[in-house]
Amino acid sequence: MGFFKRNKKEQDHMEQADQAMSKGLSGLFMKTIVPKEQRDQINASLEMARQAQSSASGQIPITATAQVISVKDTGKLVNFDPIIILVLDVTENNGTRYQKTLETMVSKMHIPRPGDHIGLGIHPSSPANFIYMGIISSS
């Protein structure tokens, strides 16, 4: 059965958290004890953490740049990093310009300010949306 064996297969921590939220006995426990609104918040936080992980690993290319118009704090934190709302003046690589609002998690050490230029990548599971890639230059 392998009860006392050490698990040699290294598993991604995001995958472990997702399994704890939605599968097996722990998933059943979460569904019965934790209210739906809080489960939705946890799942949204996991998705933002996945986005940050994929953008930090360099798997997603920068497909647009944006100038930050305004920054608003939501009061939410993921691993002590804030989730903020950015109002952006986006310029895609093909030259298209428009304004967009983006809610994203940022490093508490590198919170963008109005006037900063940031990179944006296309969201892998939702091509109509962008992922925050980080500050390119400050004004």
N, C-alpha and C positions, 0 to 999 in steps of 0.2 A: 504494500500500500504506500509506503514511503512517507509515513507520518513524521519521522525524525530525520529525514534526509534534507540536506541543504539544497535549495532550488538553484541549480546552476544556470538556468536560463535567465539572463538579465532582461527584465521587463521595463518598458518605459513607464515612468511615474504617472504620466498623463493617462496611460492605458489602465493602470492600476486604480486611479481615482475614478475613471469612467466605469470600470467594472464594479467598484464599491457602490457607486451611485445607482446602477441600473441592472446589475446581474446578481444572481444567486441569493443567498440568505441575507447578505448585507443590503442588496437592492430592495428586497422585500421589506426589510426592516425600515429602510429609508422611506419607502412609499407609505408605510403604515404610520410612522411616527412624525416625519417631517412634513409640514404643510407644503402644498403644491407651489405657492409663491416662492418659498425658500428653496425648494428643489430647482425651480426655474432659474433662480439667481445663481445657485451653485453651478448648474449646467452652463449658464452664460459665462460665468467666471472661468470654467474649464475651457470653453471655446476661445475666450480671449487669451488665455494662457497658451493654448495650442498655436494661435496666430502669432503670439510673441515669440514662441519657440521656433516656429518655421521661418519667421522673418530674421531672427538672430542667427540662424544656421546658414543663411545665404541661399536657401532653396527657392526663394521667390525673387525674381528680378524687379528692379524699380521700373514701373511703367508710366509713372506720372510724378510730377513735383507739385508742391503747393506752398503758397504763402499763408501763414497763420493769420487770420483776421482777429479771432478772439478765442479765449480759452475759458471754460467753465468747469469747476470741480463738481463731480456728482456726489462726493462724500463716500463713495464705495472704494474699497481697497482689495487687491489680490496680492497676497504675500507682501503686504505693506507697500505695494506700488499702487498709485492712484489710478482710478478710471476717470477720464475727463471727456468733455465734449469740445471738439474743435470745430470752429467755423473756418472753412478754407477757401482760398481762391486757387482752384486746381487748374493746372496746365498739363494735358496729356502729351505723350511723345509725338502725336500727330498734329499738335498745335491747338487742339480744341480747348477752350477756356470756359469755366463755369464755377459757381459757388456750390459747395457741398458741406454738409454737417456730418461729422464722424465721431462716434463714441468709441473710445479705445483706451487700453491700458498703456501707461508709459512708465518708464523708470523714474523713481522719485529723484534721482540724481540728474536727469535730463528732461525735465518738463519743458515743452516748447512754450515760447512766449509770442505775443503778437509781433509780427514782422519776421519771425524765423521762417526759413525754407525747410520743408520736410520732404522725404521721399515716400511714395505710395506704391504698393504692389497690388496685383489683382488677387482677390481672395480665391483660393483653390476650389472651394466647394460652391462659391457663389460669384461667378465672374462679373456680375453687375456691381459688386461692392469692392472697396479697397481695404487694404491692411496697412496700418501705420508702420513705416520702416525705420523711422528715426530722423533726427535733425541733420540736414545737409550743411546748412550754414546759418549763422545768426546775422541779424541786421546790425 
